[in-house]
C-alpha cells in the first residue's frame, strides 16, 4: 500500500549534509542518464514489469519511469525530487542553526543550562524573566505539577528583557523553519505517490501487480492499495 510505504518513509527521513547530499545528487542523476542513453537500454529478461516500475518509484521517484524507458517523464519527476531534498536539507540546517543560537543566547544572558530541553521549557523562558517568576505564577494558579525544581539545572534569569525578546525571535524562527522542513517531507511522500499513480496508468494490467482505490470509513479520503506479485524486481 502506498500509504503504508509513505508512512515509513516519513518517519525515516533525516536531514542530509555534505557527502550525503552529494551522494544523493549522484543517485538522482543515474536513472535519468541511463534512460537517456543513445539506443535502447537492455531490458530485463522478461521485459520491464509494472511491479518493478512501482517499487523503483517508491524508492526514488523517476527511477520507475526510466526503467520503462520514459526519460521524458522521468526528468521532471527527478528534478522535483532533487529540489525537495535540497529544500528539506536547507530548512533543517537553518532550523538547527537558529536553535543553537537561541540556546547560546540563553546560556550567556540568562545563565541557562546549554543542554537541550523540552520545547515547553524554552517557551517559558521566552515568557518570564526568571524561573522564580515563572514558579510564582504557577503557584498562584495552583499548578504545582508545572513548577520547576531548584538546583536541577532548570534555573534562568534574564539580564535584560531585550535579550529575552531576542531569544523568543530566534526560537520562533527555528520553529517556523522546522515546520517548513516537515512540510517538504510531506512533499517527498506526495511525489512518490504521484509517481506511482502515473506508473499505474503507463503500464498495462498484469498479474505481477494489482491496485484499487479504497474509500476511508470516515468518508474524508481514499487510499491506494497495491498487491504485489512475485515477479522480478
C-alpha positions as a Python dict, from the first residue, in 0.01 Angstrom:
ca = {
    (1, 'X'): (0, 0, 0),
    (2, 'X'): (136, 340, -96),
    (3, 'X'): (2, 490, 225),
    (4, 'X'): (197, 238, 432),
    (5, 'X'): (515, 293, 231),
    (6, 'X'): (471, 670, 268),
    (7, 'X'): (429, 647, 644),
    (8, 'X'): (751, 452, 680),
    (9, 'X'): (936, 698, 466),
    (10, 'X'): (800, 994, 667),
    (11, 'X'): (938, 861, 994),
    (12, 'X'): (1272, 769, 843),
    (13, 'X'): (1355, 1095, 669),
    (14, 'X'): (1668, 1254, 812),
    (15, 'X'): (1844, 1576, 733),
    (16, 'X'): (2124, 1545, 478),
    (17, 'X'): (2450, 1726, 456),
    (18, 'X'): (2794, 1732, 298),
    (19, 'X'): (2893, 1400, 137),
    (20, 'X'): (2547, 1254, 189),
    (21, 'X'): (2388, 1529, -20),
    (22, 'X'): (2644, 1482, -296),
    (23, 'X'): (2580, 1107, -298),
    (24, 'X'): (2208, 1170, -321),
    (25, 'X'): (2250, 1405, -617),
    (26, 'X'): (2454, 1139, -796),
    (27, 'X'): (2192, 875, -724),
    (28, 'X'): (1918, 1100, -860),
    (29, 'X'): (2106, 1154, -1186),
    (30, 'X'): (2193, 789, -1260),
    (31, 'X'): (1845, 665, -1359),
    (32, 'X'): (1787, 961, -1591),
    (33, 'X'): (2127, 923, -1752),
    (34, 'X'): (2064, 553, -1810),
    (35, 'X'): (1726, 619, -1971),
    (36, 'X'): (1863, 896, -2192),
    (37, 'X'): (2145, 690, -2344),
    (38, 'X'): (2150, 668, -2721),
    (39, 'X'): (1990, 347, -2835),
    (40, 'X'): (1752, 130, -2636),
    (41, 'X'): (1860, 18, -2291),
    (42, 'X'): (1893, -352, -2221),
    (43, 'X'): (1559, -470, -2079),
    (44, 'X'): (1515, -724, -1804),
    (45, 'X'): (1497, -1089, -1926),
    (46, 'X'): (1115, -1083, -1922),
    (47, 'X'): (1090, -713, -2000),
    (48, 'X'): (1002, -430, -1762),
    (49, 'X'): (729, -516, -1515),
    (50, 'X'): (468, -297, -1355),
    (51, 'X'): (578, -426, -1015),
    (52, 'X'): (940, -336, -1083),
    (53, 'X'): (845, 13, -1200),
    (54, 'X'): (629, 78, -894),
    (55, 'X'): (892, -42, -648),
    (56, 'X'): (1155, 174, -815),
    (57, 'X'): (925, 476, -800),
    (58, 'X'): (868, 423, -428),
    (59, 'X'): (1243, 411, -368),
    (60, 'X'): (1329, 700, -599),
    (61, 'X'): (1061, 885, -797),
    (62, 'X'): (1161, 890, -1164),
    (63, 'X'): (1353, 565, -1147),
    (64, 'X'): (1042, 372, -1243),
    (65, 'X'): (987, 596, -1546),
    (66, 'X'): (1349, 549, -1653),
    (67, 'X'): (1306, 173, -1607),
    (68, 'X'): (1018, 193, -1858),
    (69, 'X'): (1238, 393, -2098),
    (70, 'X'): (1036, 712, -2044),
    (71, 'X'): (1315, 963, -1989),
    (72, 'X'): (1079, 1243, -2092),
    (73, 'X'): (863, 1169, -1787),
    (74, 'X'): (1150, 1072, -1558),
    (75, 'X'): (1327, 1407, -1593),
    (76, 'X'): (1063, 1636, -1429),
    (77, 'X'): (1000, 1383, -1152),
    (78, 'X'): (1371, 1361, -1069),
    (79, 'X'): (1412, 1738, -1083),
    (80, 'X'): (1121, 1778, -841),
    (81, 'X'): (1265, 1514, -609),
    (82, 'X'): (1606, 1682, -610),
    (83, 'X'): (1454, 2024, -538),
    (84, 'X'): (1252, 1882, -248),
    (85, 'X'): (1558, 1717, -92),
    (86, 'X'): (1761, 2036, -125),
    (87, 'X'): (1481, 2239, 35),
    (88, 'X'): (1446, 1984, 315),
    (89, 'X'): (1818, 1994, 388),
    (90, 'X'): (1834, 2375, 380),
    (91, 'X'): (1533, 2420, 607),
    (92, 'X'): (1653, 2154, 851),
    (93, 'X'): (2002, 2301, 873),
    (94, 'X'): (1866, 2654, 919),
    (95, 'X'): (1630, 2543, 1196),
    (96, 'X'): (1921, 2376, 1377),
    (97, 'X'): (2136, 2690, 1343),
    (98, 'X'): (1866, 2912, 1493),
    (99, 'X'): (1812, 2662, 1775),
    (100, 'X'): (2183, 2666, 1854),
    (101, 'X'): (2178, 3046, 1853),
    (102, 'X'): (1888, 3086, 2094),
    (103, 'X'): (2028, 2823, 2331),
    (104, 'X'): (2363, 3000, 2330),
    (105, 'X'): (2192, 3334, 2393),
    (106, 'X'): (2006, 3185, 2691),
    (107, 'X'): (2328, 3042, 2832),
    (108, 'X'): (2508, 3376, 2810),
    (109, 'X'): (2234, 3621, 2911),
    (110, 'X'): (2011, 3407, 3134),
    (111, 'X'): (2258, 3163, 3287),
    (112, 'X'): (2051, 2874, 3150),
    (113, 'X'): (2181, 2521, 3107),
    (114, 'X'): (2301, 2485, 2746),
    (115, 'X'): (2176, 2125, 2724),
    (116, 'X'): (1874, 2062, 2503),
    (117, 'X'): (1546, 2091, 2690),
    (118, 'X'): (1178, 2027, 2605),
    (119, 'X'): (1011, 2285, 2382),
    (120, 'X'): (785, 2395, 2670),
    (121, 'X'): (1090, 2498, 2874),
    (122, 'X'): (1208, 2738, 2605),
    (123, 'X'): (856, 2875, 2571),
    (124, 'X'): (852, 2952, 2944),
    (125, 'X'): (1193, 3117, 2920),
    (126, 'X'): (1056, 3340, 2644),
    (127, 'X'): (757, 3447, 2857),
    (128, 'X'): (913, 3501, 3202),
    (129, 'X'): (1224, 3690, 3311),
    (130, 'X'): (1328, 3418, 3558),
    (131, 'X'): (1243, 3072, 3680),
    (132, 'X'): (1141, 3221, 4012),
    (133, 'X'): (889, 3450, 3841),
    (134, 'X'): (752, 3156, 3643),
    (135, 'X'): (722, 2934, 3953),
    (136, 'X'): (542, 3205, 4146),
    (137, 'X'): (289, 3236, 3866),
    (138, 'X'): (228, 2859, 3867),
    (139, 'X'): (191, 2854, 4246),
    (140, 'X'): (-58, 3140, 4224),
    (141, 'X'): (-260, 2932, 3977),
    (142, 'X'): (-207, 2618, 4191),
    (143, 'X'): (-36, 2436, 3903),
    (144, 'X'): (205, 2257, 4135),
    (145, 'X'): (294, 1997, 3871),
    (146, 'X'): (427, 2273, 3643),
    (147, 'X'): (674, 2418, 3896),
    (148, 'X'): (1044, 2372, 3814),
    (149, 'X'): (1257, 2228, 4098),
    (150, 'X'): (1553, 2421, 4236),
    (151, 'X'): (1909, 2303, 4193),
    (152, 'X'): (1850, 2069, 3898),
    (153, 'X'): (1965, 2293, 3614),
    (154, 'X'): (1628, 2445, 3521),
    (155, 'X'): (1714, 2793, 3650),
    (156, 'X'): (1725, 3103, 3430),
    (157, 'X'): (1735, 3475, 3499),
    (158, 'X'): (1746, 3718, 3206),
    (159, 'X'): (1983, 4012, 3246),
    (160, 'X'): (1773, 4231, 3012),
    (161, 'X'): (1418, 4195, 2875),
    (162, 'X'): (1554, 4283, 2530),
    (163, 'X'): (1765, 3967, 2534),
    (164, 'X'): (1459, 3763, 2626),
    (165, 'X'): (1273, 3911, 2329),
    (166, 'X'): (1568, 3836, 2101),
    (167, 'X'): (1568, 3481, 2236),
    (168, 'X'): (1199, 3446, 2154),
    (169, 'X'): (1250, 3577, 1799),
    (170, 'X'): (1522, 3318, 1735),
    (171, 'X'): (1310, 3045, 1889),
    (172, 'X'): (1011, 3127, 1669),
    (173, 'X'): (1231, 3140, 1358),
    (174, 'X'): (1366, 2793, 1437),
    (175, 'X'): (1015, 2654, 1487),
    (176, 'X'): (895, 2806, 1159),
    (177, 'X'): (1186, 2657, 965),
    (178, 'X'): (1134, 2318, 1128),
    (179, 'X'): (767, 2323, 1026),
    (180, 'X'): (880, 2409, 674),
    (181, 'X'): (1107, 2104, 671),
    (182, 'X'): (817, 1885, 782),
    (183, 'X'): (601, 2030, 507),
    (184, 'X'): (868, 1950, 247),
    (185, 'X'): (891, 1595, 387),
    (186, 'X'): (522, 1565, 305),
    (187, 'X'): (605, 1679, -48),
    (188, 'X'): (857, 1394, -77),
    (189, 'X'): (582, 1149, 12),
    (190, 'X'): (338, 1304, -235),
    (191, 'X'): (600, 1296, -510),
    (192, 'X'): (630, 921, -462),
    (193, 'X'): (254, 873, -461),
    (194, 'X'): (216, 1078, -780),
    (195, 'X'): (497, 883, -950),
    (196, 'X'): (335, 551, -859),
    (197, 'X'): (-7, 661, -988),
    (198, 'X'): (149, 771, -1316),
    (199, 'X'): (328, 436, -1348),
    (200, 'X'): (-2, 254, -1296),
    (201, 'X'): (-157, 442, -1587),
    (202, 'X'): (151, 397, -1807),
    (203, 'X'): (172, 20, -1771),
    (204, 'X'): (-83, -243, -1877),
    (205, 'X'): (-259, -450, -1616),
    (206, 'X'): (-68, -767, -1529),
    (207, 'X'): (-57, -1041, -1273),
    (208, 'X'): (255, -904, -1105),
    (209, 'X'): (69, -610, -951),
    (210, 'X'): (-290, -503, -896),
    (211, 'X'): (-433, -190, -740),
    (212, 'X'): (-759, -40, -620),
    (213, 'X'): (-890, 277, -458),
    (214, 'X'): (-1048, 223, -115),
    (215, 'X'): (-1261, 498, 47),
    (216, 'X'): (-1182, 578, 410),
    (217, 'X'): (-1452, 474, 661),
    (218, 'X'): (-1481, 839, 767),
    (219, 'X'): (-1558, 940, 410),
    (220, 'X'): (-1288, 1209, 417),
    (221, 'X'): (-1047, 1050, 168),
    (222, 'X'): (-933, 743, -19),
    (223, 'X'): (-639, 504, -2),
    (224, 'X'): (-447, 340, -285),
    (225, 'X'): (-391, -29, -217),
    (226, 'X'): (-126, -223, -409),
    (227, 'X'): (-98, -601, -424),
    (228, 'X'): (248, -709, -542),
    (229, 'X'): (311, -1040, -712),
    (230, 'X'): (633, -1241, -707),
    (231, 'X'): (769, -1146, -1047),
    (232, 'X'): (1118, -992, -1068),
    (233, 'X'): (1224, -653, -941),
}
